[in-house]
Amino acid sequence: MSAKERSDLVLFLSGEGRDSRGRRLEDILSFTDKQLEAYHDFIQWLFPLDTPSAAVPGSPVLTAADIEAIRADQSCQTNLKRSAERMKRFYAENDHWLVPTNHNHLRITRIIRSLKQLVGREDAEKFFDLIMKRVRESGDRVSSTSQRYWRETLGES
């Protein structure tokens, strides 16, 4: 598939394109933790889903062709894993999200779902395991509802 045939989302995840604000994947991966917390329009590009974002209208939505292209493209796979590592570091090094409700809980659900769909269950489980370890270490301050969504997204009861 040529670059002309790939969607903006696939080009972005491959490292060749830009998001709707003109940022490259590398720009977002180099955000400080403060920027990751403050900006709300990047997570849909790093971890796309096949359903529209309620939080950021106009965000990219995966098509069947996108899913196929992302699964087959080694650059996209590598960059999705790099994005997951960056977000793991963010959640490991920050505690502000370890409260009953927080917008990061929705991000976590998105990340787990996107990784599972685009990279595979093993990567989604690794992310989930880190999140649940942090939740346990916090004294289970995150709501049982958020924790249930994460388990259900991963496919556990």
C-alpha positions as semicolon CSV with decimal commas, in nm:
position;residue;x (nm);y (nm);z (nm)
1;M;0,000;0,000;0,000
2;S;0,150;0,335;-0,103
3;A;0,162;0,640;0,123
4;K;-0,114;0,794;-0,090
5;E;-0,342;0,499;-0,015
6;R;-0,282;0,504;0,362
7;S;-0,506;0,713;0,586
8;D;-0,379;1,007;0,789
9;L;-0,405;0,788;1,097
10;V;-0,191;0,508;0,953
11;L;0,064;0,761;0,829
12;F;0,075;0,918;1,176
13;L;0,123;0,584;1,353
14;S;0,394;0,486;1,104
15;G;0,581;0,803;1,195
16;E;0,539;0,954;0,849
17;G;0,238;1,178;0,910
18;R;0,097;1,439;1,142
19;D;-0,210;1,458;1,361
20;S;-0,487;1,715;1,310
21;R;-0,280;1,976;1,498
22;G;0,032;1,919;1,288
23;R;0,221;1,715;1,548
24;R;0,430;1,411;1,462
25;L;0,424;1,100;1,676
26;E;0,774;1,190;1,800
27;D;0,647;1,529;1,917
28;I;0,380;1,366;2,132
29;L;0,609;1,095;2,268
30;S;0,845;1,369;2,386
31;F;0,571;1,554;2,577
32;T;0,647;1,614;2,943
33;D;0,417;1,451;3,197
34;K;0,259;1,792;3,250
35;Q;0,180;1,817;2,878
36;L;0,041;1,462;2,871
37;E;-0,195;1,561;3,151
38;A;-0,289;1,900;3,006
39;Y;-0,354;1,807;2,643
40;H;-0,663;1,604;2,569
41;D;-0,649;1,560;2,193
42;F;-0,351;1,330;2,142
43;I;-0,462;1,003;2,299
44;Q;-0,707;0,935;2,015
45;W;-0,414;0,949;1,770
46;L;-0,175;0,738;1,977
47;F;-0,442;0,477;2,059
48;P;-0,718;0,491;1,798
49;L;-1,046;0,302;1,824
50;D;-1,313;0,199;1,578
51;T;-1,569;0,414;1,759
52;P;-1,586;0,796;1,768
53;S;-1,447;0,977;2,072
54;A;-1,713;1,143;2,285
55;A;-1,443;1,356;2,451
56;V;-1,280;1,493;2,135
57;P;-1,523;1,519;1,842
58;G;-1,353;1,490;1,504
59;S;-1,082;1,257;1,633
60;P;-0,976;0,980;1,397
61;V;-1,186;0,664;1,388
62;L;-1,033;0,336;1,274
63;T;-1,170;0,180;0,959
64;A;-1,137;-0,189;0,874
65;A;-0,867;-0,092;0,622
66;D;-0,680;0,105;0,891
67;I;-0,688;-0,191;1,129
68;E;-0,552;-0,423;0,862
69;A;-0,280;-0,175;0,761
70;I;-0,172;-0,103;1,121
71;R;-0,153;-0,473;1,209
72;A;0,062;-0,538;0,899
73;D;0,293;-0,236;0,931
74;Q;0,598;-0,296;1,151
75;S;0,651;0,078;1,203
76;C;0,295;0,117;1,332
77;Q;0,338;-0,183;1,562
78;T;0,665;-0,051;1,700
79;N;0,519;0,296;1,752
80;L;0,209;0,165;1,927
81;K;0,438;-0,023;2,166
82;R;0,652;0,288;2,217
83;S;0,337;0,487;2,290
84;A;0,228;0,227;2,544
85;E;0,570;0,245;2,712
86;R;0,546;0,624;2,735
87;M;0,201;0,605;2,892
88;K;0,316;0,329;3,131
89;R;0,593;0,561;3,247
90;F;0,340;0,844;3,291
91;Y;0,110;0,629;3,506
92;A;0,398;0,475;3,701
93;E;0,551;0,812;3,790
94;N;0,234;1,009;3,870
95;D;-0,026;0,957;4,140
96;H;-0,288;1,221;4,061
97;W;-0,499;0,969;3,867
98;L;-0,518;0,730;4,163
99;V;-0,850;0,867;4,286
100;P;-1,207;0,734;4,254
101;T;-1,276;0,915;3,925
102;N;-1,042;1,092;3,685
103;H;-1,031;1,151;3,307
104;N;-0,722;0,927;3,293
105;H;-0,944;0,628;3,370
106;L;-1,110;0,676;3,030
107;R;-0,768;0,705;2,868
108;I;-0,661;0,380;3,031
109;T;-0,971;0,203;2,896
110;R;-0,891;0,338;2,548
111;I;-0,528;0,229;2,567
112;I;-0,615;-0,125;2,673
113;R;-0,880;-0,158;2,402
114;S;-0,660;-0,012;2,128
115;L;-0,359;-0,227;2,219
116;K;-0,574;-0,539;2,230
117;Q;-0,727;-0,466;1,889
118;L;-0,419;-0,340;1,706
119;V;-0,116;-0,505;1,869
120;G;-0,248;-0,802;2,063
121;R;-0,372;-0,924;2,396
122;E;-0,025;-0,969;2,546
123;D;0,059;-0,600;2,514
124;A;-0,283;-0,501;2,646
125;E;-0,231;-0,732;2,945
126;K;0,110;-0,581;3,021
127;F;-0,043;-0,234;3,029
128;F;-0,337;-0,354;3,239
129;D;-0,102;-0,530;3,482
130;L;0,099;-0,213;3,543
131;I;-0,217;-0,011;3,599
132;M;-0,362;-0,265;3,843
133;K;-0,031;-0,284;4,033
134;R;-0,041;0,094;4,079
135;V;-0,406;0,078;4,188
136;R;-0,325;-0,189;4,449
137;E;-0,025;0,011;4,573
138;S;-0,253;0,314;4,619
139;G;-0,483;0,119;4,851
140;D;-0,741;0,064;4,576
141;R;-0,839;0,431;4,562
142;V;-0,962;0,397;4,202
143;S;-1,334;0,319;4,181
144;S;-1,443;-0,039;4,136
145;T;-1,637;0,081;3,830
146;S;-1,320;0,197;3,651
147;Q;-1,142;-0,123;3,747
148;R;-1,434;-0,328;3,614
149;Y;-1,427;-0,140;3,280
150;W;-1,056;-0,217;3,244
151;R;-1,113;-0,587;3,317
152;E;-1,407;-0,605;3,078
153;T;-1,210;-0,424;2,807
154;L;-0,932;-0,678;2,843
155;G;-1,192;-0,956;2,836
156;E;-1,177;-1,064;3,198
157;S;-1,464;-1,082;3,442
